[in-house]
């Protein structure tokens, strides 16, 4: 097993204390950890692993934090015919000028053109913020109870593709998010948001989307990829700039902690691939896949189906990105005052800074076309 710490494009960071967000709530401290791992298996047995870990202050005082893992196999001509790659990044949210701070990013992909070679790829991102709502900004005395509604900003894509119907089991792309709050006197953190999303397929190769917690399948879009022949059988899910609301309790003048965790996972079977990206455009994500299979994916077909820059297909139940709202309570739970303003969405997801900082997954092309599917007899 190879363990490593990697940092790229380090931006100098001053003190992390006493940083005010662009709206309600003073963020007094920030901490973050990013991890990535890739496991390679031959005929089901683990033959190699690659892991990376970065922690603010523990391994480096600089941002962005970047953890990158990668394993691959080459043929005699040095062409890549199987690969697992995972990248996790935390960027400095204080550099953002938008309501979405764009601090978290992840990008993973696995594929194999070998009958016995498979991969598991994972990223884990943790962001911790210590927050205080002050008497001056709320207009109430210290100790006054508050009810806060905030949003977790999320945008990304999932894909499974290849010879799905002949695979011995399902390839899968998964995403899990969790936000926990810790207040003074709490014996354990309280989970205020939990959500998960999974894309896999059935034995016939048809895509299967499942969701849980604060997400439902109606919040995302499953694209029609029937025209994209080079992918073979495929499932493509778009997470279309959503804001997942979550509610927590606080008090004026009280310092509390919000911890966000984001996990991405992809696993493939022989002659299939799977991937998850957060903070990348559909075009860029599909360019990566095109590099894997050695063929243009066919963005025109996906535009027709409302995935990229063509006519937008909305989710059946969209989750619009909103503003943080703070209710000032009277001690019995009755709302005395509602405060709302644009807010640096706590623990928002995407990573424009991340994408500008590092070229993600520069994967070599491999010249293998997925053949057109033939109807079963």
LUMMI-658943 format. One record per residue: x, z, y of N, C-alpha, C in turn. Coordinates in steps of 0.02 Angstrom, whole numbers, padded with zeros to 5 digits, always signed. Atoms other than C-alpha are relative to their C-alpha. Layout:
N
XZYXZYXZY;...
END
This chain:
377
+00043+00000-00060+00000+00000+00000+00044+00000+00062;-00038+00005-00062+00064-00044+00173-00040+00032+00055;+00034-00034-00054+00019+00071+00317+00037-00016+00065;-00033+00021-00062+00052+00022+00497-00039+00021+00060;+00031-00008-00065+00016+00055+00678+00016-00061+00041;-00012+00060-00040-00006-00097+00789-00033+00008+00068;+00029+00001-00067-00033-00108+00976+00021-00065+00033;-00016+00062-00035-00043-00269+01078-00030+00002+00070;+00023+00006-00069-00063-00304+01263-00018+00069+00027;+00013-00069-00021-00045-00121+01313-00012+00002+00075;+00015-00009-00071-00126-00079+01479+00014+00073+00017;-00015-00068-00020-00058+00074+01568-00063+00038+00019;+00059-00041-00013-00184+00216+01581+00022+00062+00036;-00014-00062-00035-00182+00356+01706-00036+00058-00035;+00034-00057+00031-00264+00525+01676-00070-00018-00021;+00066+00014+00026-00421+00521+01572-00052+00049+00026;+00047-00051-00023-00500+00671+01658-00033-00021+00065;+00037+00008-00062-00629+00670+01797-00011-00073+00017;+00019+00070-00013-00688+00491+01779-00075-00003+00005;+00072+00007-00009-00862+00455+01847-00022-00068-00023;+00029+00064+00019-00967+00320+01768-00035-00030+00060;+00031+00034-00057-01062+00197+01877-00070+00025+00014;+00067-00025-00012-01224+00295+01865-00003+00074-00014;+00010-00070+00012-01290+00462+01807+00049+00026-00053;-00043-00031+00049-01173+00580+01715+00073-00011+00015;-00072+00004-00011-00990+00620+01745+00035+00003-00068;-00039+00000+00062-00878+00571+01598+00066+00035+00015;-00058-00040-00016-00744+00706+01600+00059-00015-00044;-00054+00016+00046-00642+00647+01451-00021-00054-00048;+00012+00054+00049-00628+00499+01332+00052+00005-00055;-00046+00004+00056-00551+00490+01160-00025-00056-00045;+00019+00056+00043-00550+00349+01033+00048-00006-00059;-00039+00015+00060-00490+00302+00859-00025-00067-00027;+00019+00063+00033-00489+00128+00779+00038-00005-00066;-00030+00007+00067-00456+00093+00595-00022-00066-00030;+00017+00061+00037-00452-00063+00487+00031+00004-00069;-00028+00001+00067-00425-00094+00303-00024-00063-00036;+00016+00056+00044-00422-00238+00179+00024+00017-00070;-00017-00011+00070-00425-00221-00010-00007-00066-00037;+00001+00062+00040-00381-00366-00124-00007+00018-00073;+00011-00011+00072-00444-00374-00303+00010-00064-00039;-00004+00055+00048-00400-00487-00448-00037+00020-00063;+00042-00016+00058-00530-00490-00586-00027+00071+00004;+00030-00066-00009-00603-00330-00513+00049+00056+00010;-00049-00054-00008-00441-00230-00509+00037-00006+00066;-00034-00001-00064-00358-00178-00346+00074-00017-00010;-00070+00020+00005-00190-00265-00324+00038+00010+00066;-00035-00009-00064-00153-00238-00139-00048+00028+00051;+00039-00026-00056-00214-00145+00015+00042-00003+00063;-00033+00000-00065-00173-00155+00199-00044+00041+00047;+00039-00043-00045-00227-00020+00323+00036+00007+00067;-00028-00011-00067-00201+00009+00509-00041+00053+00035;+00032-00057-00033-00241+00157+00622+00032+00008+00069;-00024-00018-00066-00227+00192+00807-00046+00053+00030;+00038-00054-00031-00281+00349+00900+00028+00012+00070;-00022-00012-00068-00275+00377+01087+00036+00066+00004;-00044-00058-00007-00134+00501+01124+00034+00019-00065;-00031-00019+00063-00103+00534+00939+00053-00050-00022;-00049+00051+00018-00015+00368+00906+00023-00039+00061;-00019+00036-00060-00012+00292+01081-00041+00026+00059;+00038-00018-00060-00061+00338+01260-00030-00060+00035;+00019+00062-00034-00101+00157+01301-00064-00030-00028;+00059+00039+00021-00258+00051+01294+00012-00073+00015;+00048-00012+00054-00323-00056+01217+00033+00024-00064;-00021-00016+00068-00309+00018+01044-00019-00058-00045;+00013+00057+00044-00295-00119+00913+00025+00017-00070;-00018-00008+00071-00296-00097+00724-00016-00065-00035;+00010+00064+00033-00273-00255+00621+00029+00002-00070;-00022+00004+00070-00262-00278+00432-00013-00070-00025;+00007+00068+00025-00237-00440+00338+00038-00008-00066;-00030+00019+00064-00202-00497+00160-00021-00071-00016;+00017+00069+00017-00196-00675+00095+00040-00022-00061;-00037+00032+00054-00143-00782-00052+00010-00074+00018;-00018+00069-00016-00057-00951-00036+00008-00039-00064;-00014+00043+00057-00048-01098-00154+00072-00026+00006;-00069+00024+00001+00112-01193-00193+00018-00039+00062;-00012+00037-00062+00092-01294-00033-00008+00044+00061;+00007-00050-00054+00075-01134+00071-00066-00006+00037;+00068-00002-00028-00110-01164+00103-00033+00066-00021;+00037-00062+00015-00216-01007+00113-00062-00018-00040;+00061+00013+00038-00346-01008-00025-00041+00063-00012;+00042-00060-00002-00404-00827-00011+00028+00046+00053;-00022-00040-00057-00399-00703+00131-00050+00055+00016;+00040-00053-00029-00463-00538+00199+00032+00021+00065;-00026-00018-00066-00445-00493+00383-00048+00048+00034;+00041-00048-00036-00507-00347+00488+00036+00020+00064;-00027-00019-00065-00480-00309+00673-00050+00047+00034;+00042-00048-00038-00546-00158+00770+00036+00015+00066;-00029-00009-00067-00519-00131+00957-00042+00047+00042;+00032-00040-00053-00559-00001+01089+00035-00016+00065;-00027+00016-00066-00536-00057+01270-00022+00053+00050;+00013-00050-00051-00537+00049+01427-00066-00014+00034;+00065+00013-00031-00720+00064+01482+00001+00008+00076;-00003-00010-00072-00664+00117+01656+00017-00064+00038;-00017+00063-00031-00605-00061+01689-00060-00046+00007;+00059+00043-00001-00780-00132+01666-00037+00007+00066;+00041+00000-00060-00885-00180+01817-00073-00013-00014;+00069+00015+00019-01045-00214+01719-00034+00063-00026;+00037-00056+00028-01182-00099+01656+00020+00013-00072;-00025-00008+00068-01116-00129+01480+00076+00003+00003;-00072-00008-00010-00938-00061+01475+00043-00040-00048;-00037+00046+00042-00886-00177+01332+00062+00031-00032;-00062-00032+00022-00766-00052+01255+00015-00008-00075;-00011+00003+00072-00790-00076+01067-00006-00071-00026;+00003+00066+00030-00755-00233+00966+00024+00002-00072;-00020+00005+00071-00739-00280+00782-00007-00071-00023;+00001+00068+00026-00705-00438+00686+00028+00001-00070;-00024+00001+00068-00693-00455+00497-00024-00063-00036;+00019+00058+00041-00696-00599+00373+00037+00003-00066;-00030+00004+00067-00663-00621+00187-00023-00066-00031;+00020+00059+00036-00663-00778+00080+00048-00012-00057;-00043+00015+00057-00593-00844-00083-00020-00067-00031;+00010+00062+00037-00573-01014-00165+00033+00006-00068;-00032-00016+00064-00507-00932-00323-00052+00032-00045;+00052-00026+00045-00610-00887-00478+00004+00075-00014;-00006-00072+00016-00544-00708-00489+00019+00042+00060;-00026-00034-00058-00488-00662-00313-00056+00018+00048;+00052-00023-00047-00602-00557-00198+00030+00051+00048;-00024-00046-00051-00585-00446-00045-00056+00045+00025;+00042-00044-00040-00663-00298+00043+00036+00011+00066;-00030-00012-00065-00633-00281+00230-00045+00048+00039;+00037-00052-00036-00683-00134+00340+00033+00014+00067;-00024-00028-00062-00668-00076+00519-00041+00063+00015;+00033-00061-00021-00709+00097+00587+00024+00016+00070;-00015-00016-00070-00718+00135+00773-00035+00064+00020;+00028-00062-00024-00745+00305+00851+00016+00008+00074;-00010-00015-00071-00770+00342+01035-00033+00067+00015;+00024-00067-00017-00791+00519+01103+00001+00006+00076;+00004-00012-00072-00851+00558+01279-00027+00070+00013;+00026-00063-00024-00871+00727+01361-00036-00013+00066;+00043+00020-00056-01013+00713+01487-00032+00062+00031;+00037-00052-00036-01090+00825+01620-00046-00032+00052;+00046+00019-00053-01245+00795+01727+00004+00055+00054;-00013-00050-00051-01204+00882+01891-00061+00014+00042;+00056-00020-00043-01321+00975+02008-00007-00047+00059;+00003+00044-00059-01276+00859+02152-00036-00065-00016;+00031+00065+00015-01328+00698+02064-00072+00007-00026;+00067-00009+00026-01482+00770+01978-00047+00031+00052;+00041-00034-00050-01542+00875+02125-00036+00060-00028;+00030-00059+00031-01578+01027+02017+00055+00050-00015;-00049-00053+00011-01492+01193+01983+00032-00005-00068;-00033-00004+00065-01367+01219+01843-00046+00036-00050;+00041-00030+00052-01455+01259+01681-00069-00032-00007;+00064+00034+00005-01609+01152+01718+00000-00048-00060;+00000+00043+00060-01659+01065+01554-00015-00073+00018;+00007+00072-00010-01650+00876+01544-00016-00034-00067;+00009+00045+00057-01711+00741+01425+00025-00069+00021;-00034+00062-00019-01603+00585+01428-00016-00055-00051;+00008+00060+00041-01646+00412+01362+00055-00049+00019;-00054+00047-00012-01493+00301+01346-00005-00057-00050;+00003+00060+00042-01453+00137+01258+00069-00014-00030;-00060+00024+00034-01325+00077+01133-00003-00076+00001;+00000+00073-00009-01282-00102+01180+00035-00034-00059;-00026+00031+00062-01253-00217+01032-00012-00076+00003;+00006+00072+00006-01219-00403+01011+00051-00024-00052;-00047+00024+00050-01143-00495+00864-00034-00048-00048;+00023+00048+00050-01162-00607+00712+00024+00021-00068;-00018-00011+00070-01158-00595+00523-00009-00066-00038;+00004+00062+00038-01128-00733+00396+00022+00012-00072;-00022+00007+00069-01121-00756+00208-00007-00074-00018;+00003+00072+00014-01084-00928+00137+00038-00016-00064;-00037+00025+00058-01021-01030-00010-00044-00013-00059;+00037+00012+00062-01073-01048-00191-00037+00064-00019;+00033-00066+00007-01192-00900-00177-00040+00006-00065;+00044-00005+00058-01309-00943-00321+00039+00006-00066;-00040-00005+00061-01167-00951-00449+00045+00061-00001;-00043-00059-00004-01079-00792-00391-00024+00054-00049;+00020-00052+00048-01077-00648-00517-00040+00057+00032;+00040-00048-00038-01148-00531-00383+00000-00021+00073;+00011+00021-00069-01191-00534-00199+00061+00012+00044;-00044-00012-00057-01072-00557-00055-00041+00033+00055;+00038-00041-00047-01118-00444+00090+00038+00008+00065;-00025-00017-00066-01093-00415+00276-00043+00057+00026;+00038-00060-00018-01143-00244+00344+00025+00030+00066;-00015-00035-00063-01149-00145+00507-00037+00066+00000;+00031-00066-00007-01183+00040+00533+00023+00031+00066;-00018-00036-00061-01188+00136+00698-00032+00069-00001;+00024-00069-00003-01209+00320+00734+00023+00031+00065;-00018-00039-00060-01213+00427+00892-00019+00072-00013;+00013-00072+00008-01198+00616+00882+00015+00037+00064;-00009-00043-00058-01213+00747+01017+00020+00070-00022;-00019-00070+00012-01126+00916+01019-00005+00038+00065;+00009-00041-00059-01184+01046+01145+00033+00068-00011;-00028-00067+00008-01108+01218+01179-00044+00043-00044;+00037-00043+00046-01159+01336+01040-00027-00034-00061;+00024+00036+00060-01205+01199+00915+00046+00016-00059;-00039-00012+00061-01151+01242+00739+00027-00065-00029;-00021+00066+00026-01139+01057+00697-00028-00053+00047;+00026+00054-00042-01163+00891+00788-00070-00019-00021;+00068+00024+00012-01341+00825+00803+00001-00077+00006;+00004+00073-00001-01369+00642+00759-00058-00022+00043;+00052+00023-00046-01465+00560+00902-00015-00074-00009;+00013+00070+00015-01450+00380+00842+00035-00019-00065;-00029+00027+00061-01422+00300+00673-00035-00065-00016;+00029+00065+00016-01448+00118+00626+00048-00038-00045;-00041+00041+00044-01388-00004+00495-00033-00068-00010;+00022+00069+00011-01401-00190+00460+00043-00031-00054;-00037+00030+00056-01353-00288+00305-00025-00071-00012;+00015+00069+00020-01346-00473+00259+00032-00013-00067;-00025+00018+00066-01329-00524+00077-00041-00059-00025;+00039+00057+00027-01416-00646-00041-00025+00018-00069;+00026-00011+00067-01519-00653-00200+00036-00046-00049;-00033+00038+00053-01472-00735-00365-00007-00075+00009;+00008+00072-00014-01535-00903-00301+00039-00022+00061;-00038+00016-00060-01424-00894-00147-00038+00005+00064;+00039-00007-00061-01564-00859-00024+00021+00063+00037;-00022-00058-00038-01515-00742+00118-00050+00058-00003;+00040-00061+00000-01578-00562+00114+00025+00045+00056;-00018-00043-00056-01580-00457+00273-00037+00066-00008;+00031-00067+00001-01612-00269+00270+00025+00039+00060;-00018-00041-00057-01610-00141+00409-00029+00070-00010;+00024-00068+00006-01635+00045+00429+00014+00040+00063;-00009-00042-00059-01640+00187+00554-00035-00029+00060;+00029+00024-00062-01668+00128+00732-00005-00076+00004;+00004+00073+00002-01656-00057+00682-00049-00022-00054;+00041+00034+00050-01781-00168+00592+00022-00073-00003;-00018+00071+00006-01761-00346+00530-00032-00041+00055;+00032+00037-00054-01879-00399+00670+00039+00004+00066;-00041-00005-00060-01747-00347+00799+00056-00052+00001;-00054+00049+00003-01625-00483+00741-00030-00068-00021;+00023+00068+00015-01636-00670+00705+00038-00027-00060;-00029+00035+00057-01605-00752+00536-00006-00074+00012;+00001+00071-00017-01555-00931+00573-00010-00043-00061;+00007+00050+00052-01601-01083+00471+00065-00040-00003;-00064+00035+00008-01434-01151+00406-00004-00056-00051;+00008+00051+00051-01506-01281+00289+00034-00066+00018;-00032+00062-00021-01430-01422+00393+00076+00004-00001;-00073-00009-00005-01254-01349+00389+00029-00006-00070;-00018+00014+00069-01199-01431+00227+00068+00029-00018;-00068-00020+00017-01015-01383+00239+00004+00074-00019;-00001-00071+00019-01060-01198+00219-00025+00011-00071;+00034-00011+00063-01144-01228+00052-00064+00038+00013;+00056-00044-00015-01279-01097+00038+00024+00052+00050;-00022-00044-00053-01276-00982+00188-00057+00041+00029;+00045-00040-00040-01360-00844+00284+00036+00019+00064;-00031-00013-00065-01327-00821+00470-00048+00043+00041;+00041-00046-00038-01393-00673+00570+00030+00008+00070;-00019-00011-00070-01387-00660+00760-00029+00067+00023;+00022-00062-00033-01395-00490+00846+00001-00015+00075;+00003+00034-00065-01455-00552+01016+00000+00046+00061;-00005-00041-00060-01393-00434+01153-00056+00051+00004;+00053-00050+00002-01501-00286+01110+00025+00067+00028;-00014-00068-00021-01510-00111+01181-00041+00047-00042;+00035-00046+00045-01553+00020+01051-00009+00067+00036;+00009-00062-00037-01632+00170+01138+00011+00061-00043;-00005-00065+00034-01590+00348+01092-00010+00055+00051;+00019-00056-00044-01645+00515+01164+00038+00062-00021;-00032-00064+00014-01551+00678+01179-00017+00050+00056;+00013-00054-00048-01569+00845+01268+00066+00022+00032;-00059-00025-00036-01449+00915+01398-00024+00050+00052;+00017-00045-00055-01444+01036+01544+00047-00014+00058;-00041+00011-00059-01380+01020+01721+00060+00046-00002;-00062-00039-00001-01199+01077+01732+00030+00014-00068;-00024-00013+00068-01177+01082+01544+00045-00057-00024;-00045+00050+00028-01027+00991+01469-00016-00008-00075;+00014+00013+00070-01074+00909+01304+00038-00062-00022;-00039+00055+00028-00997+00780+01189-00046-00050-00034;+00032+00054+00037-01064+00611+01132+00054-00037-00040;-00047+00034+00044-00976+00532+00984-00035-00060-00032;+00028+00061+00031-01010+00352+00931+00047-00023-00055;-00038+00029+00055-00955+00279+00765-00030-00067-00018;+00022+00067+00018-00965+00095+00720+00040-00022-00061;-00032+00023+00062-00928+00034+00543-00023-00070-00016;+00014+00068+00024-00918-00148+00489+00032-00009-00069;-00024+00009+00069-00897-00203+00308-00018-00071-00022;+00014+00064+00032-00884-00369+00218+00034-00002-00068;-00027+00007+00068-00857-00406+00033-00024-00066-00028;+00018+00066+00026-00855-00572-00057+00010-00005-00075;-00009+00018+00070-00863-00648-00229+00041-00065-00003;-00038+00063+00004-00761-00797-00294-00040-00058+00028;+00029+00061-00030-00796-00959-00199-00055+00015+00051;+00047-00018-00054-00893-00867-00063+00039+00033+00056;-00029-00035-00057-00859-00791+00107-00052+00043+00034;+00044-00044-00039-00931-00657+00221+00037+00022+00062;-00032-00022-00062-00900-00602+00399-00048+00035+00046;+00037-00034-00053-00956-00491+00542+00042-00004+00063;-00035-00003-00064-00911-00507+00725-00043+00035+00051;+00033-00034-00055-00956-00395+00872+00041-00014+00062;-00035+00015-00061-00912-00455+01045+00029-00069+00003;-00026+00069+00001-00879-00638+01006-00060-00047+00004;+00054+00048-00004-00985-00791+01046-00011-00032-00068;+00015+00034+00063-01071-00885+00905+00048-00059-00011;-00045+00057+00006-00964-01037+00943+00069+00021-00025;-00066-00024+00020-00802-00938+00926-00001+00024-00073;+00006-00024+00069-00862-00855+00766-00003-00058-00048;+00005+00059+00044-00909-01023+00690+00065-00040-00001;-00066+00033+00000-00741-01094+00743+00046+00033-00051;-00040-00036+00050-00659-00959+00636-00020-00023-00070;+00024+00021+00066-00768-01007+00488+00022-00072-00014;-00023+00069+00009-00726-01190+00517+00073-00002-00020;-00070-00003+00019-00543-01144+00507+00009+00020-00072;-00004-00022+00070-00574-01060+00340-00015-00056-00048;+00022+00050+00049-00664-01204+00257+00029-00069+00014;-00031+00064-00015-00569-01344+00343-00048-00054+00022;+00050+00048-00022-00726-01427+00410-00036+00027+00061;+00043-00023-00054-00824-01419+00574-00065+00027-00029;+00060-00032+00028-00970-01302+00541-00063-00037+00021;+00059+00036-00022-01091-01408+00641-00040+00039+00050;+00034-00040-00050-01136-01316+00799-00064-00033+00025;+00062+00033-00022-01266-01449+00842-00059+00022-00043;+00054-00023+00044-01368-01399+00690-00021+00071+00017;+00017-00068-00016-01356-01217+00738-00031+00006+00069;+00033+00001-00065-01403-01257+00918-00074-00017-00008;+00070+00017+00012-01562-01339+00855-00038+00060-00027;+00032-00058+00030-01598-01180+00759+00003+00061+00045;+00004-00053-00049-01576-01074+00915+00052+00054-00006;-00050-00051+00011-01415-00985+00869+00051+00002+00056;-00054+00000-00049-01286-01042+00996-00027-00015+00070;+00020+00013-00070-01314-01126+01165-00062-00042+00006;+00061+00039-00001-01468-01223+01116-00060+00042+00018;+00060-00040-00014-01649-01166+01134+00003+00067-00036;-00008-00067+00027-01649-00979+01108-00061+00019-00043;+00053-00027+00042-01749-00909+00963+00002+00076+00007;+00002-00072-00012-01803-00733+01008-00018+00037-00064;+00020-00043+00056-01817-00592+00884-00074+00014+00005;+00072-00015+00000-01994-00550+00831-00016+00061+00042;+00008-00061-00039-01972-00378+00910+00065+00013+00037;-00063-00009-00037-01834-00388+01042+00009+00072+00023;-00018-00065-00028-01744-00231+01099+00038-00013+00065;-00034+00018-00062-01707-00265+01283+00049+00055+00022;-00047-00047-00028-01557-00185+01366-00031+00033+00060;+00034-00036-00053-01620-00049+01483+00046+00046+00039;-00036-00047-00042-01567+00082+01609-00008+00070-00028;+00004-00070+00020-01527+00262+01570-00053+00036+00042;+00052-00038-00034-01673+00376+01614+00010+00074-00014;-00008-00073+00007-01660+00563+01645-00064+00033+00024;+00058-00040-00018-01812+00676+01644+00022+00072+00015;-00013-00070-00017-01795+00842+01735-00060+00041-00023;+00055-00037+00032-01899+00967+01635-00008+00069+00033;+00015-00064-00031-01981+01130+01688+00014+00059-00045;-00014-00054+00047-01922+01231+01538-00050+00003-00056;+00049+00002+00054-02080+01202+01437-00004-00070-00031;+00001+00068+00025-02043+01018+01407-00039-00047+00045;+00039+00042-00046-02153+00955+01550+00048-00033+00050;-00045+00038-00044-02070+00820+01656-00018+00013+00073;+00010-00010-00071-02049+00867+01839+00023-00060+00041;-00030+00054-00038-01946+00716+01892+00032-00049-00048;-00034+00052+00039-01889+00551+01818+00052-00035+00044;-00054+00035-00034-01722+00478+01871+00020-00060-00041;-00020+00061+00036-01673+00300+01827+00042-00042+00047;-00042+00046-00038-01533+00189+01885+00045-00037-00049;-00047+00035+00043-01414+00059+01814+00056+00046-00021;-00046-00049+00028-01294+00152+01703+00051-00034-00044;-00052+00025+00045-01131+00117+01616-00018+00022-00070;+00032-00017+00062-01223+00118+01449+00046+00036-00048;-00044-00040+00042-01144+00258+01351+00009-00033-00067;-00016+00024+00066-01056+00191+01200-00028-00069-00013;+00023+00068+00008-01107+00012+01230+00049-00039-00044;-00040+00040+00046-01043-00120+01109+00005-00072+00023;-00025+00066-00016-00960-00291+01130+00072+00012+00021;-00067-00011-00026-00785-00318+01197+00028-00062+00033;-00028+00056-00037-00751-00448+01328+00074+00011+00014;-00070-00015-00011-00589-00359+01371+00040-00010-00064;-00031+00008+00066-00547-00355+01187+00015-00073-00014;-00010+00070+00016-00571-00541+01168+00051-00033+00046;-00050+00028-00045-00465-00578+01320+00070+00025-00017;-00064-00031+00011-00327-00465+01257+00037-00025-00061;-00034+00018+00062-00291-00530+01083-00035-00059-00032;+00032+00055+00038-00322-00694+00990-00021+00024-00068;+00025-00030+00061-00432-00637+00848+00005-00047-00059;+00005+00034+00064-00407-00693+00671+00020-00073+00005;-00025+00069-00003-00300-00848+00694+00009-00024-00072;+00001+00015+00071-00346-00908+00521+00016-00073-00012;-00018+00070+00012-00268-01066+00448-00057-00038-00034;+00050+00042+00031-00374-01212+00392+00016-00010-00074;-00009+00016+00071-00401-01247+00208-00048-00057-00017;+00039+00061+00009-00462-01416+00150-00040+00002-00064;+00046-00002+00058-00601-01376+00030-00070-00003+00027;+00069+00008-00024-00777-01439+00065-00048+00033-00049;+00053-00025+00043-00927-01346+00002-00046-00058-00016;+00039+00059+00017-01021-01481-00095-00074+00011+00015;+00073-00006-00009-01204-01519-00060-00031+00031-00062;+00033-00034+00055-01318-01412-00165-00046-00048-00037;+00045+00040+00041-01410-01495-00308-00058+00044-00024;+00056-00038+00026-01585-01440-00359+00011+00019-00073;-00005-00021+00069-01591-01340-00517-00051-00037-00044;+00045+00033+00047-01667-01424-00670-00056+00048-00020;
END
